[in-house]
Amino acid sequence: MPSDYIARDPRTGKAISKGVFSYKDEDIRMLLPSSGPWQRIPVIEILPLASGRIKKIELPLSGGKGGFAGRIDGIKALNRVLDADVDRAHEELLNALDDDYPDVRIAALKAMPSFSLRKSVSIFQFLSDRLIDENESVRDASRDCLKLLAPIFPSGCEGILRRELRNLSKEYRSDAFEALRLTAKRWPEAGCLHLDELIREEDEDLRRRGSKILKTIASSGGASGWDLISWSLQDEDVQVRRNASQTFSALASSEPRIAIILIESVIGEEDKIIRKNVIRTLKKLDVQNPRVTRMIIDGARSRDVEMRKACVSQLSIILSGDRLREIAEELLRHETNPDLRKKLTSLSIDITMEGTEVEKNRFLAPLEYVEDEFEKEQKSIKNNKLVKGENDKQELGRRNGEGSR
């Protein structure tokens, strides 16, 4: 088993931050070919079958299963060879990737992801070639292979992914962006490197697809990711801006300070979907923050009625007393919506001074209860009766005690 793979920025050669990850953490089951006879091939028979020196072998009975295995099965089983045979298995895999028969090339592509954890030298060049193979089935298998390999080897697949992301075929491009999404999820810095290029492209489709992946790196991409979101929020295409605004909610939970800065930059956005994302995020932020308070007040002046409703509903939470009434009166002078006028009117009134008697009384402290002379006399008589009754009971008990003696 080779030492842990180090992903590097292709521009600088420096290692890309990857978090906690090693091949021991990799769930190899996701990388294996689909179940089949290759799983039951004896280990000593794998290389002869994969090389074609043996055409076919009869499989041993296991759980009532027998049958035969051929070269295709042997290639799929290359990941199972002994450590001493890894180099030979690697050579056979490369030969199979360049074989004349499409079925053999496809089998090698299916074996590549799991075998790459044992030895990955040269396989990326072969993968690149197979992605432009003359056979459509081979190209399909190559794209599936790329989606598995890119999240494990971001540097090895960097050039391949850059090319495939710009493929003129929408289907191929979609698979490449899925590979990028999976890569960005595990290696945020690697994802940011690609997105940094994509959001600068003139091709609108590339910018739209790239901006959808911003959610993946919003919480883990650091300053580079926040810059990408900020730039996308300024894009001329509204769909790119919408996609970028979908990161607000995640940032409000993980990086509220950054979320505030980004929301401030789009508080005047006219697109309804972006405004809804802003409103949803404002409700998550700390309303005690002065900048959040200012955004809510500014939002209450928005031309969009939904934005005004959301912000006016927050006024009584962030403000109180004279300041609340002052802001409400100011907003009331320009408000035309009947429901909002009613709400602002209620906020602008000092109930302690201008409310009804019932409303005013709610703010009055309850008076202390004062007993009059009659109540004091009745209470004294009741207490005397209780004391006399208790004394009589004690006297009766004493007399009964003396009579028994």
C-alpha positions in Angstrom: 0.0 0.0 0.0 1.5 3.4 -1.0 1.8 6.2 1.4 -1.1 8.6 1.7 -1.8 10.6 -1.4 -1.1 14.4 -1.1 -3.3 16.7 -3.1 -1.4 19.7 -4.5 -2.4 23.0 -6.1 -1.3 22.6 -9.7 -0.3 26.2 -9.9 2.0 26.3 -6.8 2.7 22.7 -6.0 1.7 23.3 -2.4 -0.3 20.7 -0.5 -4.1 21.4 -0.5 -5.7 21.4 2.9 -7.8 18.3 3.1 -9.0 17.9 6.7 -8.8 14.5 8.4 -8.6 11.8 5.7 -6.6 8.7 4.8 -7.1 5.6 2.8 -8.0 3.8 6.0 -11.1 6.0 6.1 -12.1 5.2 2.5 -15.1 3.0 2.2 -13.7 0.7 -0.6 -17.2 -0.9 -1.1 -18.2 2.3 -3.0 -15.3 1.8 -5.3 -15.6 -1.8 -6.2 -17.2 -3.2 -9.4 -20.7 -4.6 -9.0 -21.0 -8.0 -7.5 -20.1 -10.9 -9.7 -17.9 -14.0 -10.3 -14.8 -11.9 -9.8 -15.3 -12.0 -6.1 -14.9 -15.8 -6.0 -11.8 -16.1 -8.1 -8.9 -17.7 -6.2 -6.2 -15.1 -5.6 -3.5 -17.1 -7.4 -5.7 -17.3 -10.5 -6.4 -13.5 -10.8 -3.3 -12.5 -12.7 -3.3 -15.3 -15.2 -6.9 -14.6 -16.0 -6.5 -10.8 -16.2 -3.5 -11.1 -18.6 -5.4 -13.5 -20.8 -2.8 -16.4 -20.3 -5.8 -18.4 -19.1 -9.0 -18.0 -21.0 -11.4 -19.4 -18.4 -11.4 -21.2 -15.0 -14.1 -23.1 -13.2 -15.0 -21.4 -9.9 -15.1 -23.4 -6.7 -18.6 -24.1 -5.2 -19.4 -21.5 -2.6 -22.8 -21.2 -1.1 -24.3 -23.3 -3.9 -22.7 -21.1 -6.5 -20.2 -22.4 -9.1 -19.8 -21.3 -12.7 -16.9 -19.9 -14.7 -14.8 -16.8 -14.8 -12.9 -15.2 -17.7 -10.6 -12.4 -18.4 -13.2 -9.7 -17.7 -13.7 -11.1 -14.2 -10.0 -11.4 -13.7 -9.5 -7.7 -14.5 -12.3 -6.7 -12.1 -10.6 -8.7 -9.4 -7.1 -7.1 -9.7 -7.7 -5.2 -6.4 -7.6 -8.5 -4.6 -4.1 -9.6 -5.5 -1.4 -10.1 -2.9 0.8 -7.2 -2.0 3.8 -8.9 -3.7 1.8 -8.9 -7.0 0.6 -5.3 -6.9 3.2 -4.1 -9.5 2.3 -6.9 -11.9 -1.4 -6.2 -11.4 -0.9 -2.5 -12.1 0.8 -3.4 -15.4 -2.1 -5.7 -16.4 -4.6 -2.9 -15.5 -2.8 -0.4 -17.8 -2.7 -3.0 -20.6 -6.4 -3.6 -20.2 -7.1 0.1 -20.3 -5.5 0.3 -23.7 -6.9 -3.0 -25.0 -8.4 -3.2 -28.5 -11.7 -4.6 -27.1 -14.2 -2.2 -25.6 -15.4 -4.7 -23.0 -11.9 -5.1 -21.7 -11.4 -1.4 -21.4 -14.7 -1.0 -19.6 -13.7 -3.8 -17.1 -10.4 -2.0 -16.5 -12.3 1.3 -15.8 -14.5 -0.5 -13.3 -11.5 -2.0 -11.6 -9.5 1.3 -11.6 -11.1 3.1 -8.5 -10.5 0.3 -6.0 -7.1 -0.6 -7.4 -6.0 3.1 -7.4 -5.8 2.9 -3.6 -3.0 0.4 -4.0 -1.1 2.0 -6.8 -2.2 5.0 -8.8 0.8 5.7 -11.0 -0.1 6.6 -14.6 -3.7 5.7 -14.3 -4.9 9.3 -14.7 -3.4 9.6 -18.2 -5.2 6.4 -19.2 -8.5 7.7 -17.7 -8.1 11.0 -19.7 -7.7 9.0 -22.9 -10.7 6.8 -22.2 -12.9 9.9 -21.6 -12.5 10.7 -25.3 -12.6 7.0 -26.4 -14.2 6.3 -29.8 -16.7 3.9 -28.1 -19.6 5.5 -26.3 -20.0 2.8 -23.7 -16.3 3.2 -22.8 -16.8 7.0 -22.4 -19.8 6.4 -20.1 -17.8 4.1 -17.9 -15.0 6.6 -17.9 -17.3 9.3 -16.6 -18.5 7.0 -13.8 -14.9 6.3 -13.0 -14.0 10.0 -12.8 -16.8 10.6 -10.3 -15.2 8.0 -8.0 -11.6 9.0 -8.5 -11.8 12.9 -8.4 -12.8 13.1 -4.7 -9.9 10.8 -3.8 -7.2 12.2 -6.2 -8.1 15.9 -6.8 -4.7 16.8 -8.1 -4.4 13.8 -10.3 -7.8 14.5 -11.8 -7.4 18.3 -11.8 -6.6 18.7 -15.5 -9.1 16.0 -16.6 -11.8 17.7 -14.6 -11.0 21.1 -16.0 -11.4 19.8 -19.5 -14.6 17.8 -18.9 -16.3 20.7 -17.1 -16.2 22.6 -20.3 -17.3 19.7 -22.5 -19.8 20.9 -25.1 -22.1 17.9 -24.4 -24.5 18.8 -21.6 -24.7 15.2 -20.4 -20.9 14.9 -20.1 -20.7 18.4 -18.5 -23.3 17.4 -15.9 -21.3 14.3 -14.9 -18.2 16.5 -14.6 -19.9 19.0 -12.3 -21.2 16.1 -10.1 -17.6 15.0 -9.9 -16.6 18.5 -8.9 -19.3 18.7 -6.3 -18.1 15.4 -4.7 -14.5 16.7 -4.8 -15.4 20.0 -3.2 -17.3 18.2 -0.4 -14.1 16.4 0.6 -11.4 18.8 -0.5 -12.9 22.4 -0.2 -9.7 24.1 -1.4 -9.6 21.9 -4.6 -13.3 22.8 -5.2 -12.5 26.5 -4.8 -9.7 26.3 -7.3 -12.1 25.1 -10.0 -14.9 27.4 -9.0 -12.6 30.4 -9.0 -12.1 29.8 -12.8 -15.7 28.8 -13.5 -17.3 32.0 -12.2 -15.1 34.1 -14.4 -16.1 32.2 -17.6 -18.1 34.0 -20.2 -20.2 30.9 -20.7 -23.4 31.5 -18.6 -24.0 27.8 -18.2 -20.6 27.3 -16.6 -21.2 30.1 -14.1 -24.7 28.8 -13.2 -23.5 25.3 -12.7 -20.5 26.4 -10.7 -22.5 28.7 -8.5 -24.7 25.7 -7.5 -21.7 24.1 -5.8 -21.1 27.2 -3.6 -23.4 25.6 -1.0 -21.0 22.7 -0.7 -18.1 24.9 0.2 -20.0 27.7 2.1 -19.1 26.4 5.6 -15.8 24.8 4.8 -14.2 26.9 2.1 -12.9 29.6 4.3 -12.0 33.0 3.0 -11.6 31.7 -0.6 -15.1 30.3 -0.5 -16.6 33.5 0.9 -14.9 35.5 -1.9 -16.4 33.2 -4.5 -19.9 33.7 -3.0 -19.4 37.5 -2.9 -18.3 37.7 -6.5 -21.2 35.5 -7.6 -23.7 37.8 -5.8 -22.5 40.5 -8.2 -22.9 38.4 -11.3 -25.0 39.9 -14.2 -27.0 36.7 -14.4 -29.8 36.5 -11.9 -29.6 32.7 -11.6 -26.0 32.9 -10.5 -26.9 35.4 -7.9 -29.8 33.2 -6.7 -27.6 30.2 -6.4 -25.1 32.2 -4.4 -27.8 33.5 -2.1 -28.7 29.9 -1.2 -25.5 29.8 0.9 -26.8 32.4 3.4 -28.6 30.0 5.6 -25.6 27.7 6.0 -23.4 30.7 6.7 -25.8 32.1 9.3 -25.2 28.9 11.3 -21.5 28.5 10.8 -20.2 32.0 10.0 -22.8 34.6 11.1 -20.4 37.5 10.7 -19.8 36.6 7.1 -23.5 36.1 6.5 -24.2 39.6 7.8 -21.6 41.1 5.4 -23.0 39.2 2.4 -26.6 40.1 3.2 -25.7 43.8 3.5 -24.4 43.7 0.0 -27.8 42.4 -1.4 -30.3 44.0 0.9 -31.5 46.1 -2.0 -31.8 43.1 -4.5 -34.9 43.2 -6.5 -35.2 39.5 -7.3 -37.9 37.9 -5.2 -36.1 34.6 -4.7 -33.0 36.3 -3.4 -35.1 38.5 -1.1 -36.7 35.4 0.3 -33.3 33.9 1.1 -32.4 37.2 2.8 -35.6 37.2 4.9 -35.1 33.6 5.9 -31.5 34.3 7.0 -32.3 37.5 8.9 -34.6 35.5 11.2 -31.6 33.3 12.0 -29.1 36.0 12.9 -28.5 37.6 16.3 -31.0 40.5 16.4 -28.9 42.2 19.1 -26.1 42.8 16.6 -26.2 46.5 15.6 -25.6 45.7 12.0 -28.5 43.2 12.0 -30.7 45.9 13.6 -29.7 48.4 10.9 -30.5 45.8 8.1 -33.9 45.1 9.6 -34.7 48.8 9.8 -33.5 49.3 6.2 -35.5 46.3 5.1 -38.6 47.9 6.6 -38.2 50.6 4.0 -37.9 48.2 1.1 -40.0 48.5 -2.0 -40.9 44.8 -1.7 -44.0 44.4 0.6 -42.9 40.9 1.7 -39.5 42.3 2.8 -41.2 45.1 4.7 -43.6 42.7 6.4 -40.8 40.5 7.6 -38.7 43.4 8.9 -41.6 45.2 10.5 -42.5 42.1 12.4 -39.0 42.1 13.9 -39.1 45.8 15.0 -40.6 45.1 18.4 -37.8 42.5 19.0 -34.9 44.7 18.2 -36.3 48.1 19.5 -38.3 49.4 22.4 -39.6 52.5 24.0 -39.2 55.9 22.3 -36.8 54.5 19.6 -39.4 51.9 18.5 -42.2 54.6 18.4 -39.9 57.0 16.5 -39.0 54.4 13.8 -42.6 53.2 13.5 -43.9 56.8 13.1 -41.3 57.4 10.4 -42.2 54.3 8.5 -45.9 55.0 8.9 -45.5 58.3 6.9 -44.5 56.4 3.8 -46.4 53.0 4.2 -49.4 52.3 2.0 -50.1 48.7 2.8 -53.2 48.5 5.1 -51.9 45.6 7.2 -48.5 47.2 7.7 -50.1 50.6 8.5 -52.2 48.9 11.2 -49.1 47.2 12.6 -47.0 50.3 12.6 -49.8 52.4 14.1 -49.9 50.0 17.1 -46.1 50.2 17.4 -46.1 54.0 17.3 -48.5 54.5 20.2 -47.4 54.8 23.8 -50.0 52.7 25.4 -49.2 54.0 28.9 -50.2 57.5 27.7 -52.6 57.1 24.8 -54.1 53.6 25.3 -57.6 52.8 26.7 -58.2 52.6 30.4 -57.9 48.8 30.3 -54.5 49.1 28.4 -53.2 51.7 30.8 -54.2 49.6 33.8 -52.0 46.8 32.6 -49.0 48.9 33.3 -50.1 49.9 36.8 -48.7 48.1 39.9 -51.3 46.3 41.9 -52.3 48.1 45.2 -51.5 46.6 48.5 -54.6 45.1 50.2 -55.6 47.1 53.3 -58.0 45.5 55.8 -60.8 47.8 57.2 -61.8 47.8 60.9 -64.7 45.4 60.5 -62.5 42.8 58.8 -59.9 43.2 61.6 -62.6 42.7 64.3 -64.0 39.6 62.6 -60.6 38.1 62.1 -59.7 38.8 65.9 -63.0 37.1 67.0 -62.2 34.1 64.8 -58.7 33.8 66.2 -60.0 34.0 69.8 -62.5 31.2 69.1 -59.8 29.0 67.7 -57.6 29.6 70.8 -60.4 29.0 73.2 -61.4 25.8 71.4 -57.8 24.5 71.6 -57.6 25.3 75.3 -60.9 23.5 76.1 -59.6 20.5 74.2 -56.4 20.4 76.2 -58.4 20.8 79.5 -60.7 18.0 78.7 -57.8 15.7 77.9 -56.2 16.6 81.2 -59.4 15.7 83.2 -59.8 12.4 81.4 -56.3 11.5 82.3 -56.8 12.2 86.0 -60.1 10.1 86.0 -58.4 7.1 84.7 -55.9 7.2 87.5 
